[in-house]
Amino acid sequence: MTTPVPGPDARIAFRLGVLAASVAGLTILAWLLRSGALSVTTGVYVAVALFPVYLLVVASVLSVWLGYDKDPTDLRPVYRSR
């Protein structure tokens, strides 16, 4: 039994989800900086070190939810040509 391949709607939903999560994350970061809850140094650290990790988690959750995840049955052996 083969699983259906995600279509163009899933691709659009993935891009929109990552974009929305990026805008929401940066908005919250800007709000925290503006309100004084974060110093500039901490804000730079969050933007450089933690924000990419946040985007990876968002992309992972969206990929599983939209059907882009793979399981071990999808793997094929790789052979080198001589």
C-alpha positions in Angstrom: 0.0 0.0 0.0 1.5 3.3 -1.0 0.8 6.5 0.8 -0.4 9.5 -1.2 2.1 12.1 -2.1 1.4 15.6 -0.7 0.2 17.9 -3.5 0.5 21.6 -4.3 -2.0 22.5 -1.5 0.3 20.9 1.1 3.3 22.8 -0.3 1.4 26.1 -0.1 0.3 25.3 3.4 3.8 24.5 4.5 5.2 27.7 3.1 2.4 29.7 4.6 2.9 28.0 8.0 6.6 28.6 8.1 6.0 32.3 7.0 3.4 32.8 9.7 5.6 31.2 12.4 8.5 33.4 11.3 6.4 36.6 11.4 4.9 35.6 14.8 8.3 34.7 16.3 10.0 37.9 15.1 7.0 40.0 16.2 7.2 38.5 19.7 11.0 39.1 19.8 10.5 42.7 18.7 7.8 43.2 21.3 10.0 41.8 24.1 12.9 44.0 23.0 10.7 47.1 22.8 9.1 46.4 26.2 12.5 46.0 27.8 12.0 42.4 28.8 15.1 41.5 26.8 18.3 43.3 26.4 19.8 43.9 23.0 22.5 41.3 23.6 19.9 38.7 24.6 17.8 39.7 21.6 20.7 39.1 19.2 21.4 35.8 20.9 17.8 34.7 20.5 17.7 35.9 16.9 20.9 34.2 15.9 21.0 31.0 18.0 17.4 30.2 19.1 15.3 31.4 16.2 16.7 29.0 13.6 16.0 26.1 16.1 12.4 27.4 16.5 12.0 27.4 12.7 13.3 23.8 12.5 10.8 22.6 15.0 8.0 24.4 13.2 9.1 22.9 9.9 9.3 19.4 11.4 5.8 19.7 12.9 4.3 21.0 9.7 6.0 18.4 7.6 4.6 15.5 9.7 1.2 17.2 9.8 1.1 17.7 6.0 2.4 14.2 5.1 6.0 15.0 4.1 7.4 12.6 6.8 9.2 9.5 5.7 9.5 6.1 7.4 12.1 3.4 7.0 10.1 1.7 4.3 10.7 4.8 2.1 14.5 4.3 2.2 16.3 2.7 -0.7 19.8 1.3 -0.8 22.5 3.5 -2.4 25.0 1.8 -4.6 28.3 3.3 -6.0 29.1 2.8 -9.6 32.5 1.4 -10.3 
